[in-house]
């Protein structure tokens, strides 16, 4: 009887291990956009306009597309005021209210 219970427990544990969940796979990086799709998006022109430079002037960026903070143009844009988690200006702060008033 002891052998039967031991074998039954072994079978139960082995089946639980077989059906156990595996680790979640690492998040895949999004597919890189094609050159045509990048050209269609006006992200760089909008960034240049927000910084106050002419639209034709290129804002210095790194290879991954983020602004290169070694340049004064990018530092000024980053220090405009506190932002919310989604990246929009937080209007509770005076620096952002002043910037909004200047745009109008």
N, C-alpha and C positions, 0 to 999 in steps of 0.2 A: 504494500500500500504506500509506503514512504517513497519507493522508487517511482510509482505511478504519479504521485503528487509532484515530485521533483521534475519529472519529464513534462508534466502538464504546465508547470510554472515556466520551465525553459521554453516551451512552445509559445506560451503567452508573451513572455518577454521578447522573444525573437520576432514575433509578428508585430509587436508594438514598435520595435526598432525599424522594421521594414517600412512601416507606414508613417514614421516620424517625419515631421516637416524638415525640409532642407533650408539652409540659410538663404536669405534674400539675395538675388544677384545684384551686383553693383549697378548703380544708375548709369544708363547709357548717355553719352554725350549727344546733344542734338546734332543732326546732320548739318554739315557745313553748307552754307548757301552758295548758289552759283554766282558768278560775277554779274550776270544779268539781273539777278534778284537783288544783289547788293546795290547795283547802280539805280535800280528802280526805287529804293527806299531813300527818302530825303533826310536820313539821320544826320549825316555830316553837315548838310546845309542848315538844318534846324539847330544843331549844336553851335555852328558858327554864328547864327543869328542871335542865339541866346547869349553868347559871349560878348557880342557887340562888334565882331569883326565882319568885314564884308563876306558875302556868301561864297565868293570865289576863292577866298583864302582858306587853306586847309588847316584844320585844327590838328596840332601834333598828337598822334596816337601811337600806342604800342602795337606790336604785331597782332595781339589778340583783340584790338579795337577799343580798348579802354583809354581814356585820356592820359597822356604822359605828363605827370605832375612836376617834371623838371622845368616846364615852361610856365611863364608868368600868366599867359592867357588861361591856361587850365587851372592854375591856382586861384585866380580871381573868380572863376566860375564856381569852383568848389566851395569857396568861402562866402558865397552870397548870403547864406543863412541856413538855419537848421531845417532839415527835411523830415518828412514822415517816412515810414517803412517802405512805402511804395515809390519814394523818390520825389514826390511833389513837395513844394515849399510848405512849411508849417506856418500858417497865418497867425498863430498865437504870438509870434515873435515880431518885434518892431522892425528888425532888419528885413524881413520878408514883406511886411506891410509897406515900408518905404520903397522897396523895389517894385512892388505892384503899382504904387502911386506914380512912379516915374514912367512906367510903361504907358499909362493912360494919358 
